[in-house]
Amino acid sequence: MSTPVLEHRALGAGGLRVSAVGLGCMSLSGVYGAAEDAASEALIHAAIDLGVDHLDSSDMYGWGHNESLLGRALKGRRDKVVLATKFGQTQNPGGQNGVNGRPDYVKQACEASLKRLGVEVIDLYYQHRVDPSVPIEDTVGAMSRLVEQGKVRFLGLSEAKPDTIRRAHAVHPISAVQTEYSLLYRAEAEETRETTRALGIGFVAYSPLGRGFLTGAIQTLADVDGRRAAHPRFQEANFAANRALVEKIEAIAAEKGCTPAQLTLAWLLAQGPDVVAIPGTRYPQRLAENLGALAVTLSAEDVGRISAAVPRGAAAGTRYPAGGMAAVYL
């Protein structure tokens, strides 16, 4: 059976292309509830069989578990995917994650990721969080040496603000910037895209379904589980206001004959050819549903109507708890 060819989009100007809808792998390491490794490996195989070739991991997801899982799942299939992972967050038991962007750590983290993944080269290597104590030029300089050594093909940044992106790109071409982007959380992503578009950098939208809120599956506070419970948007003070926004999306999706998740992803992809999405899931049926977004056609009028239904800045609550907010958009 041949693998379907999904719509592909360029990330940067260096020739990197990925499926417009990829797979964010964080939830396969127990972040949103227990995940079983065999089922997770089967999900990765199913994604590849459906034409998804953009798999996104991090050394922080399960603190190595996610990369090891991905490495096992990709045995015999490495050439089918663009493998992305990240470094820079450090474990601080009982407290907020630390961050390390020092050049010596960049090299050390990459070697550890290569070993866990069981590969010789990482296709897209991101700094997961900017280290404010280390000049971005120093961190990206160390990342560029990994490219020179053939250990990494392309470079990316996650949750970097526009000035940081410009400075990094001046040291070595940045192919992709990853930021949370969904109908619920648009302001920082849309500001970032002004810079990435101008520089010819691809934009990777993580949490494009609002950590599940925009799927319509979370209808009451009782549906909030796992890590979501710590996020302000899911807490009692903000829940009703955000749920009301999701109801507007549900109504438009019903008119269009698709699911809320499909409408949300179609809206995101309609923002421009520089945008790709990496929704995460543990379930094959959700994976297939997300890919169904590629078959949803939206007119310019549809896109405008959806944007107006959930205006920029309308969501209640910050996108991370206070400690997390201090580490993003730096």
ABEGO torsion letter per residue (X at the ends): XBBBBBBBBBBEAAGBBBBABBBBAAAAAGAAEBBBAAAAAAAAAAAAAAGBABBBBBAABGGGAAAAAAAAAABGAAAABBBBBBBGBBBBBGBBBBBBABAAAAAAAAAAAAAAAGBABBABBBBABBBAABBAAAAAAAAAAAAAAGABABBBBBGBBAAAAAAAAAABBBABBBBBBBAABAAAAAAAAAAAAAAGBBBBBBGAAGGGAAAGABABAAABBEAAAABAAABAAAAAAAAAAAAAAAAAAAAAGBBAAAAAAAAAAAAEAABBBBBBBABAAAAAAAAAAAABBBBAAAAAAAAAABBBGABBEBABBAAAAAABGX
